[in-house]
Amino acid sequence: MAAPLSWSSNLADIAILGPGAIGQLLAHQLCGDKLLPDQLLLIGREAQPQCHLQLRCADKQHSLKLPMLALSDVTPDALKGLRLLIVTLKAYQVEEALDSLLNKLPHNCHLLLLHNGMGPHKALEPKLGGRGLLLGTTSQGALRLGPFEVRQTGTGLTQYGHFCGPELASDLRQRLLRVPGSEWCDDIETALWHKLAVNAAINPLTALERVNNGVLAEPRFAATISAIVDELLLVARAEGIRLEREVLLERIYKVIELTAANFSSMYQDVTQGRRSEIDAINGFLLTLAERHGLTLPVDQELVNRINALSPKAAPTPR
Ligand code: KPL
């Protein structure tokens, strides 16, 4: 029997905005084995005093009870103890969601963006009002089985790093590092480029071929993966980012191996009729390429084919 919930949102100092598959996986990992943690809350589409979150891992099942506030009517008072907001929305949802939330966050609250692809942090930077901004990336695999039920489909690296504003307090850093396989990065932008290469290769190919990540290890995909990496290197060089081809390929094939059973987030978006993150991944590369007068035929074709399959209009946050 679950213990009665005596919770006040004011006790929570970390919130997760956008509790989809990755947001829920992180909630479990941040809380460890505490069933009723009082330091974490969710911000989602609708308010619920007690969400019963379930995580299925290879070895066991975890349960967690957390309150959820609705993004549309959350008050500054409900967030007054917050010191860190972890944003696990899709890249294209971040700006709009934070436009409505930023002025309700305490001035000392840090933000951590953790999504596939790149772009939103640049638009956010001038709106932070002195708050610290962290960027992060994870290559853990997670599949949503129900509104509050997630299966972990792959282990992987989770990286965080400072982007601008004040640094995060060390106790919060330590709590983020409770996530298995996580590390602090001094150069988070380079880490994000590595993850961009992973997503640029794995996500559109799995969505177009309707296969799980593991199938991409087959030799028939090697030439396309290699061409995607070459195009990314071209853009990165023009942007002054130093990356190594072999390191990127090694990282991509490692993620393919570690998340072999996972259906990528883009596969899941496309098959479920949701908007994909292609604009923030391969589309982000095309935007930068245009600025530098470069053409990326492989990325262009992937963007065209994914956009032909998935809707463009942004749905409301998860
Ligand atoms: O980030 C991912 C995604 O699906 O979006 C990977 C790491 C490729 C795991 O599937």
Boltz pocket constraint, residues with backbone or C-beta under 6 A from the ligand:
constraints:
  - pocket:
      binder: B
      contacts: [[A, 116], [A, 138], [A, 139], [A, 140], [A, 141], [A, 198], [A, 199], [A, 202], [A, 203], [A, 213], [A, 255], [A, 259], [A, 262], [A, 263], [A, 264], [A, 265], [A, 266]]
      max_distance: 6.0
